[in-house]
Amino acid sequence: MRHIISIRDLNRHEIDEILDQAQNLQAHHHDPNALKGKLLGLLFFEPSTRTRMSFASAMARLGGQSISMDSVEASSMVKGETLADTIRVVSGYVDTIVLRHPKEGAARLASEFAQVPVINAGDGAGQHPSQTLLDLFTIRQSMQLRGIHVGLLGDLRYGRTAHSLAHALSLYQATLHTISPKGLELPSGLASELRDGGTEVIEHDDIQEVVKDLDVLYVTRIQRERFPDSASYFKVASSYKVTPELLTGVRDHLVVLHPLPRVDEIDPRVDRLPYARYFEQSAYGIPVRMAMLLRVMG
C-alpha cells in the first residue's frame, strides 16, 4: 500500500516515472479496463471543481468507478464522528481514498488509519501533490525542468500549491523567485529548508523586477478562506495583476501557469497570449491523475 500525502513522499526518479507514464497516457496508450472492478472514494470536505472531477474522470477512463462524499454537513461528522473513524469506515467500501480537507495534516492522519491507499487532494495550507505533478507535467511540455527560473507570484503563505511546487522544483535545481504581498511571503521555514538544500530562493518586491528573466510564471490567488478575518483579506486583495502589458518583452518561451480558480490576478486578455497555459494545465490533470491512480492501485 502506497500513500501519496506530500510531494516529499516521492523522490525525483519516482516523479519522473509518473510524468513519463502520464505522457504515455496523454497519447492514449492505456488499457481502458486497467482498473475495472476498482472503486475510488472521493472525500471532499472543501469545495473543488478541477481536482474532484479530474480524479473521477481519470478513474472512469481506466475502467473504474468512484463514489463521493461532498461535505462535512453530508457526513456523520456532524454527529461527532472523528475523521479517523470516517476513514476507517470508508476504507471498507473503496480501494483508494482521495481526501481534501481544510486542516493541514488531515491527509497524513487519514493515512495512519486507512486500510487502503490515501491520496492527498489538498489539506489546508499544507500540500497538494497531484497539483504539483500536473504543474511539472505542464512545464515539461514546453521545456526541460532542470535549471529553469520560476517566479512564484501571489499568496505564498497559505498557497499549498506553491509550497508543494517549490519543493518539487528544488529537485531539479530550479531557481525560485518569490513575489508576494506583505505578510503573504513564502513561510520562512520552507524558504530556509530550500536554501539549506542548495536551492536559490530570491525574494522580489515587484514582479516587474524579474518577469523578463523567467521561464515560468506561476500565479496563485489570495487564499481568502485561509484568512482569520475579512479585514485582513481586504488589506491585500487585488494587490497584484498579470496583464498583457506586464508581459511585454518577456522570454518567447515563457509559460504562465495558475492552479485555478482565478479571481482577478490574471487579466482575461492574457488568455489570448501564447504564454497562457493554465487551461491546458487543468486538462493535464486527467493523464497525471490516471498515472497516480495506476501507481497506487494498478
C-alpha positions as a printed Julia matrix, in Angstrom:
298×3 Matrix{Float64}:
   0.0    0.0     0.0
   1.45   3.34   -1.07
   0.01   6.68    0.05
   0.72   9.98   -1.72
   0.31  12.58    1.01
   3.04  15.05    0.11
   5.26  15.62   -2.9
   8.02  14.8    -0.39
   6.78  11.2    -0.44
   8.23  10.94   -3.95
  11.87  11.24   -4.98
  12.9   12.69   -8.32
  13.08   9.29  -10.0
   9.54   8.45   -8.89
   8.26  11.84  -10.04
   9.83  11.3   -13.45
   8.23   7.86  -13.65
   4.78   9.33  -13.01
   5.34  12.13  -15.54
   6.58   9.64  -18.15
   3.56   7.44  -17.61
   1.26  10.47  -17.82
   2.92  11.31  -21.14
   2.03   7.86  -22.47
  -1.5    8.16  -21.14
  -1.81  11.59  -22.76
  -1.08   9.84  -26.06
  -3.95   7.41  -25.27
  -1.61   4.49  -24.67
  -3.6    2.93  -21.86
  -5.78  -0.04  -21.06
  -9.38   1.22  -20.67
 -10.01  -1.69  -18.29
  -6.86  -1.28  -16.19
  -8.86  -0.51  -13.04
 -12.06  -2.37  -13.9
 -13.73  -3.53  -10.72
 -11.92  -0.95   -8.59
 -13.73   1.75   -6.62
 -12.39   5.2    -5.73
 -13.69   7.13   -2.72
 -13.71  10.93   -3.11
 -13.89  12.6     0.31
 -14.01  16.35   -0.29
 -14.59  18.48    2.77
 -13.7   21.66    0.85
 -15.11  22.91   -2.46
 -13.42  21.63   -5.61
 -14.08  21.57   -9.34
 -10.9   20.55  -11.13
  -9.36  18.14   -8.64
 -12.54  16.28   -7.83
 -13.82  16.0   -11.39
 -10.44  15.1   -12.87
  -9.92  12.28  -10.37
 -13.41  10.95  -11.15
 -12.75  11.28  -14.87
  -9.34   9.62  -14.57
 -10.88   6.69  -12.71
 -13.64   6.29  -15.3
 -11.16   6.38  -18.2
  -9.31   3.48  -16.59
 -12.49   1.43  -16.27
 -13.1    2.02  -12.55
 -15.86   3.75  -10.66
 -15.99   6.38   -7.93
 -18.28   7.33   -5.08
 -18.14  10.63   -3.23
 -18.81  12.47   -0.01
 -19.46  16.11   -0.72
 -19.1   17.91    2.59
 -18.85  17.57    6.34
 -22.51  18.51    6.56
 -23.43  15.47    4.43
 -21.46  13.05    6.62
 -21.7   11.55   10.09
 -19.01  14.0    11.2
 -21.86  16.42   12.01
 -22.91  13.82   14.58
 -19.47  13.92   16.16
 -17.7   11.14   14.27
 -13.96  11.72   14.05
 -12.05  11.87   10.8
 -10.15   8.77   11.89
 -13.37   6.77   12.25
 -14.73   8.11    8.97
 -11.56   6.92    7.23
 -11.77   3.52    8.9
 -15.33   3.12    7.67
 -14.74   4.32    4.11
 -11.69   2.05    3.85
 -14.11  -0.85    3.96
 -16.01   0.46    0.92
 -13.35   1.5    -1.58
  -9.91   0.6    -2.95
  -8.35   4.08   -2.66
  -9.35   7.3    -0.91
  -8.79  10.79   -2.32
  -9.14  13.28    0.52
  -9.46  17.07    0.57
  -9.71  18.65    3.98
  -9.42  22.21    5.38
  -7.0   21.21    8.17
  -3.3   20.86    7.46
  -2.14  17.38    8.37
  -5.55  15.76    7.87
  -4.36  13.6     4.97
  -1.36  12.33    6.94
  -3.69  11.48    9.82
  -6.04   9.68    7.43
  -3.18   7.56    6.07
  -2.49   6.28    9.6
  -6.0    4.85    9.91
  -6.78   3.84    6.33
  -6.61   0.25    5.17
  -6.3    1.42    1.55
  -4.04   3.99   -0.17
  -4.77   7.66    0.52
  -4.06  10.45   -1.97
  -3.97  13.96   -0.58
  -6.1   16.3    -2.72
  -5.19  19.32   -0.58
  -5.03  19.76    3.18
  -5.47  23.34    4.34
  -2.34  25.38    3.67
  -0.25  22.19    3.59
   0.33  20.11    0.48
  -1.3   19.34   -2.88
   0.88  16.69   -4.56
  -1.37  15.89   -7.52
  -1.49  19.57   -8.48
   2.29  19.75   -8.29
   2.68  16.74  -10.57
   0.43  18.25  -13.21
   2.24  21.59  -12.83
   5.54  19.84  -13.55
   3.95  17.95  -16.42
   2.71  21.19  -17.97
   6.13  22.82  -17.72
   7.77  19.73  -19.19
   5.62  20.03  -22.29
   7.5   23.24  -23.14
  10.99  22.86  -21.64
  13.21  20.69  -19.52
  12.71  21.08  -15.79
  16.35  21.21  -14.78
  17.82  24.62  -14.03
  14.84  26.78  -15.0
  13.92  30.13  -13.42
  10.45  30.08  -11.9
   8.55  33.04  -10.47
   6.06  32.28   -7.69
   3.61  35.18   -7.56
   0.78  35.68   -5.09
  -0.26  34.16   -1.78
   2.81  32.13   -0.87
   1.95  31.89    2.81
  -1.29  29.96    2.51
  -0.94  28.67   -1.06
  -0.42  24.92   -0.72
   0.19  24.55   -4.45
   3.16  26.92   -4.22
   4.57  25.05   -1.21
   4.45  21.69   -2.99
   5.77  23.07   -6.27
   8.69  24.86   -4.59
   9.89  21.61   -3.04
   9.47  19.65   -6.27
  11.37  22.23   -8.31
  14.24  22.07   -5.84
  14.82  18.5    -7.01
  15.53  19.87  -10.49
  17.95  22.62   -9.43
  15.49  25.36  -10.37
  15.98  28.96   -9.23
  12.92  30.27   -7.39
  11.89  33.93   -7.49
   9.2   34.81   -4.95
   6.9   37.83   -5.26
   4.07  38.28   -2.78
   2.07  40.93   -0.88
   3.5   41.86    2.51
   2.55  39.25    5.07
   1.97  36.54    2.47
   5.61  35.61    1.85
   6.79  32.02    1.49
   6.96  30.57    5.03
  10.42  31.24    6.44
  10.86  27.62    7.48
  10.24  26.4     3.94
  12.47  29.08    2.43
  15.3   28.17    4.82
  14.9   24.47    4.1
  15.09  25.1     0.36
  18.18  27.26    0.71
  19.85  24.77    3.04
  19.27  22.14    0.37
  21.06  24.23   -2.24
  18.11  25.9    -3.95
  18.48  29.57   -4.78
  15.43  31.45   -3.49
  15.36  35.15   -4.42
  12.75  37.5    -2.96
  11.44  40.41   -5.04
   9.23  43.36   -4.14
   7.76  43.76   -7.62
   7.09  41.29  -10.43
   8.42  43.81  -12.95
  11.9   43.36  -11.45
  12.17  39.79  -12.66
   9.42  38.89  -15.16
  11.72  39.24  -18.2
  14.16  36.72  -16.71
  11.63  33.97  -16.06
  10.96  30.7   -17.85
   7.78  30.07  -15.83
   5.47  32.48  -14.02
   3.31  30.6   -11.5
   0.43  32.78  -10.29
  -1.8   31.99   -7.32
  -4.87  33.71   -5.97
  -5.03  35.11   -2.47
  -6.49  32.34   -0.32
  -9.39  34.25    1.2
 -10.71  31.18    3.0
  -7.44  30.86    4.98
  -7.53  34.38    6.44
  -8.56  34.82   10.08
 -10.92  37.7     9.19
 -12.25  39.67    6.21
 -10.36  42.83    7.13
  -7.01  41.04    6.82
  -8.01  39.71    3.43
  -9.15  43.05    2.01
  -5.84  44.67    3.02
  -4.06  42.59    0.36
  -6.87  41.8    -2.1
  -6.21  42.93   -5.68
  -2.62  43.87   -4.83
  -1.17  42.32   -7.99
  -2.35  41.54  -11.5
  -0.78  39.94  -14.57
  -1.64  41.9   -17.71
  -0.54  41.79  -21.36
   1.38  45.0   -20.7
   3.35  43.34  -17.89
   4.34  40.53  -20.25
   5.78  42.84  -22.91
   9.37  41.81  -23.64
   9.34  38.52  -21.73
  11.13  35.41  -22.97
   9.45  33.88  -26.02
   9.06  30.53  -24.3
   7.6   31.92  -21.05
   4.84  29.76  -19.59
   2.21  31.39  -17.36
   0.53  28.91  -15.02
  -2.23  29.16  -12.42
  -3.75  26.28  -10.41
  -7.17  27.95  -10.7
  -9.66  29.21   -9.8
  -8.53  32.73  -10.55
 -10.23  35.82   -9.21
  -8.7   38.98  -10.65
  -4.98  38.22  -10.54
  -4.75  37.43  -14.27
  -6.34  39.78  -16.78
  -8.62  37.78  -19.15
  -6.78  39.41  -22.05
  -3.77  37.27  -21.14
  -5.81  34.18  -22.13
  -5.22  35.0   -25.8
  -1.44  35.24  -25.46
   0.82  32.26  -26.29
   2.23  32.32  -22.76
  -1.09  31.36  -21.14
  -1.13  27.65  -20.32
  -3.4   27.46  -17.29
  -6.36  25.87  -19.07
  -4.06  23.29  -20.65
  -2.59  22.83  -17.2
  -6.04  22.0   -15.85
  -6.69  19.5   -18.65
  -3.42  17.72  -17.9
  -4.95  16.74  -14.57
  -6.54  13.77  -16.33
  -3.41  11.89  -17.54
  -1.42  12.83  -14.43
  -4.11  11.6   -12.05
  -4.58   8.49  -14.16
  -0.89   7.79  -13.63
  -1.26   8.37   -9.88
  -4.22   6.0    -9.64
  -2.36   3.32  -11.56
   0.59   3.77   -9.23
  -1.43   3.09   -6.07
  -3.98   0.63   -7.48
  -2.72  -0.75  -10.78
